Amino acid sequence: MVLMVFMERRGITELRYLLLPGYCGGLSTFSAVTYEAVAPGEAGLVFLFLNLFLSLITVVLALKFARRFIKVRG
């Protein structure tokens, strides 16, 4: 999220479309989360709920932090 806000504030649009999908996709692998949620003997729905909840909290906090400290270039 910090990288997204940095590129947004600096006016880097073309490069953002190239870098962000690969970067963010590498950090969040859907298949691993799905496996942990449905595998027998794993945490199941508790894991899935905590993963989604904590991920959303992290996104909100990272966006607030980045928008506060990265100035708009203009």
C-alpha positions as protocol buffer text, in pm:
chain_id: "A"
residue {
  index: 1
  type: MET
  ca { x: 0 y: 0 z: 0 }
}
residue {
  index: 2
  type: VAL
  ca { x: 282 y: 238 z: 77 }
}
residue {
  index: 3
  type: LEU
  ca { x: 431 y: 171 z: -267 }
}
residue {
  index: 4
  type: MET
  ca { x: 93 y: 239 z: -429 }
}
residue {
  index: 5
  type: VAL
  ca { x: 52 y: 575 z: -253 }
}
residue {
  index: 6
  type: PHE
  ca { x: 414 y: 670 z: -325 }
}
residue {
  index: 7
  type: MET
  ca { x: 369 y: 607 z: -697 }
}
residue {
  index: 8
  type: GLU
  ca { x: 31 y: 781 z: -696 }
}
residue {
  index: 9
  type: ARG
  ca { x: 170 y: 1092 z: -525 }
}
residue {
  index: 10
  type: ARG
  ca { x: 475 y: 1108 z: -750 }
}
residue {
  index: 11
  type: GLY
  ca { x: 271 y: 1078 z: -1068 }
}
residue {
  index: 12
  type: ILE
  ca { x: 421 y: 743 z: -1170 }
}
residue {
  index: 13
  type: THR
  ca { x: 129 y: 582 z: -1351 }
}
residue {
  index: 14
  type: GLU
  ca { x: 271 y: 371 z: -1632 }
}
residue {
  index: 15
  type: LEU
  ca { x: 528 y: 199 z: -1412 }
}
residue {
  index: 16
  type: ARG
  ca { x: 268 y: 147 z: -1140 }
}
residue {
  index: 17
  type: TYR
  ca { x: 58 y: -70 z: -1372 }
}
residue {
  index: 18
  type: LEU
  ca { x: 362 y: -286 z: -1443 }
}
residue {
  index: 19
  type: LEU
  ca { x: 502 y: -325 z: -1091 }
}
residue {
  index: 20
  type: LEU
  ca { x: 207 y: -338 z: -853 }
}
residue {
  index: 21
  type: PRO
  ca { x: 19 y: -647 z: -981 }
}
residue {
  index: 22
  type: GLY
  ca { x: 331 y: -863 z: -967 }
}
residue {
  index: 23
  type: TYR
  ca { x: 451 y: -721 z: -637 }
}
residue {
  index: 24
  type: CYS
  ca { x: 117 y: -741 z: -459 }
}
residue {
  index: 25
  type: GLY
  ca { x: 31 y: -1075 z: -619 }
}
residue {
  index: 26
  type: GLY
  ca { x: 355 y: -1220 z: -490 }
}
residue {
  index: 27
  type: LEU
  ca { x: 275 y: -1112 z: -136 }
}
residue {
  index: 28
  type: SER
  ca { x: -74 y: -1253 z: -119 }
}
residue {
  index: 29
  type: THR
  ca { x: -114 y: -1601 z: -259 }
}
residue {
  index: 30
  type: PHE
  ca { x: -478 y: -1696 z: -264 }
}
residue {
  index: 31
  type: SER
  ca { x: -410 y: -2069 z: -286 }
}
residue {
  index: 32
  type: ALA
  ca { x: -211 y: -2072 z: 39 }
}
residue {
  index: 33
  type: VAL
  ca { x: -489 y: -1897 z: 229 }
}
residue {
  index: 34
  type: THR
  ca { x: -748 y: -2130 z: 80 }
}
residue {
  index: 35
  type: TYR
  ca { x: -544 y: -2436 z: 176 }
}
residue {
  index: 36
  type: GLU
  ca { x: -507 y: -2319 z: 535 }
}
residue {
  index: 37
  type: ALA
  ca { x: -880 y: -2247 z: 559 }
}
residue {
  index: 38
  type: VAL
  ca { x: -1003 y: -2582 z: 424 }
}
residue {
  index: 39
  type: ALA
  ca { x: -726 y: -2829 z: 513 }
}
residue {
  index: 40
  type: PRO
  ca { x: -821 y: -3087 z: 777 }
}
residue {
  index: 41
  type: GLY
  ca { x: -651 y: -3019 z: 1109 }
}
residue {
  index: 42
  type: GLU
  ca { x: -574 y: -2658 z: 1028 }
}
residue {
  index: 43
  type: ALA
  ca { x: -733 y: -2350 z: 1182 }
}
residue {
  index: 44
  type: GLY
  ca { x: -1010 y: -2337 z: 920 }
}
residue {
  index: 45
  type: LEU
  ca { x: -1261 y: -2054 z: 934 }
}
residue {
  index: 46
  type: VAL
  ca { x: -1093 y: -1890 z: 1233 }
}
residue {
  index: 47
  type: PHE
  ca { x: -775 y: -1858 z: 1027 }
}
residue {
  index: 48
  type: LEU
  ca { x: -968 y: -1726 z: 729 }
}
residue {
  index: 49
  type: PHE
  ca { x: -1152 y: -1467 z: 939 }
}
residue {
  index: 50
  type: LEU
  ca { x: -836 y: -1350 z: 1116 }
}
residue {
  index: 51
  type: ASN
  ca { x: -644 y: -1336 z: 791 }
}
residue {
  index: 52
  type: LEU
  ca { x: -907 y: -1121 z: 620 }
}
residue {
  index: 53
  type: PHE
  ca { x: -969 y: -901 z: 924 }
}
residue {
  index: 54
  type: LEU
  ca { x: -603 y: -836 z: 998 }
}
residue {
  index: 55
  type: SER
  ca { x: -527 y: -780 z: 630 }
}
residue {
  index: 56
  type: LEU
  ca { x: -796 y: -513 z: 606 }
}
residue {
  index: 57
  type: ILE
  ca { x: -673 y: -344 z: 924 }
}
residue {
  index: 58
  type: THR
  ca { x: -318 y: -346 z: 785 }
}
residue {
  index: 59
  type: VAL
  ca { x: -434 y: -188 z: 457 }
}
residue {
  index: 60
  type: VAL
  ca { x: -625 y: 88 z: 637 }
}
residue {
  index: 61
  type: LEU
  ca { x: -331 y: 170 z: 865 }
}
residue {
  index: 62
  type: ALA
  ca { x: -74 y: 158 z: 584 }
}
residue {
  index: 63
  type: LEU
  ca { x: -280 y: 391 z: 364 }
}
residue {
  index: 64
  type: LYS
  ca { x: -326 y: 641 z: 649 }
}
residue {
  index: 65
  type: PHE
  ca { x: 45 y: 630 z: 727 }
}
residue {
  index: 66
  type: ALA
  ca { x: 154 y: 666 z: 366 }
}
residue {
  index: 67
  type: ARG
  ca { x: -88 y: 948 z: 288 }
}
residue {
  index: 68
  type: ARG
  ca { x: 28 y: 1139 z: 594 }
}
residue {
  index: 69
  type: PHE
  ca { x: 401 y: 1115 z: 525 }
}
residue {
  index: 70
  type: ILE
  ca { x: 429 y: 1106 z: 144 }
}
residue {
  index: 71
  type: LYS
  ca { x: 370 y: 1451 z: 3 }
}
residue {
  index: 72
  type: VAL
  ca { x: 204 y: 1518 z: -333 }
}
residue {
  index: 73
  type: ARG
  ca { x: 454 y: 1624 z: -593 }
}
residue {
  index: 74
  type: GLY
  ca { x: 326 y: 1920 z: -776 }
}
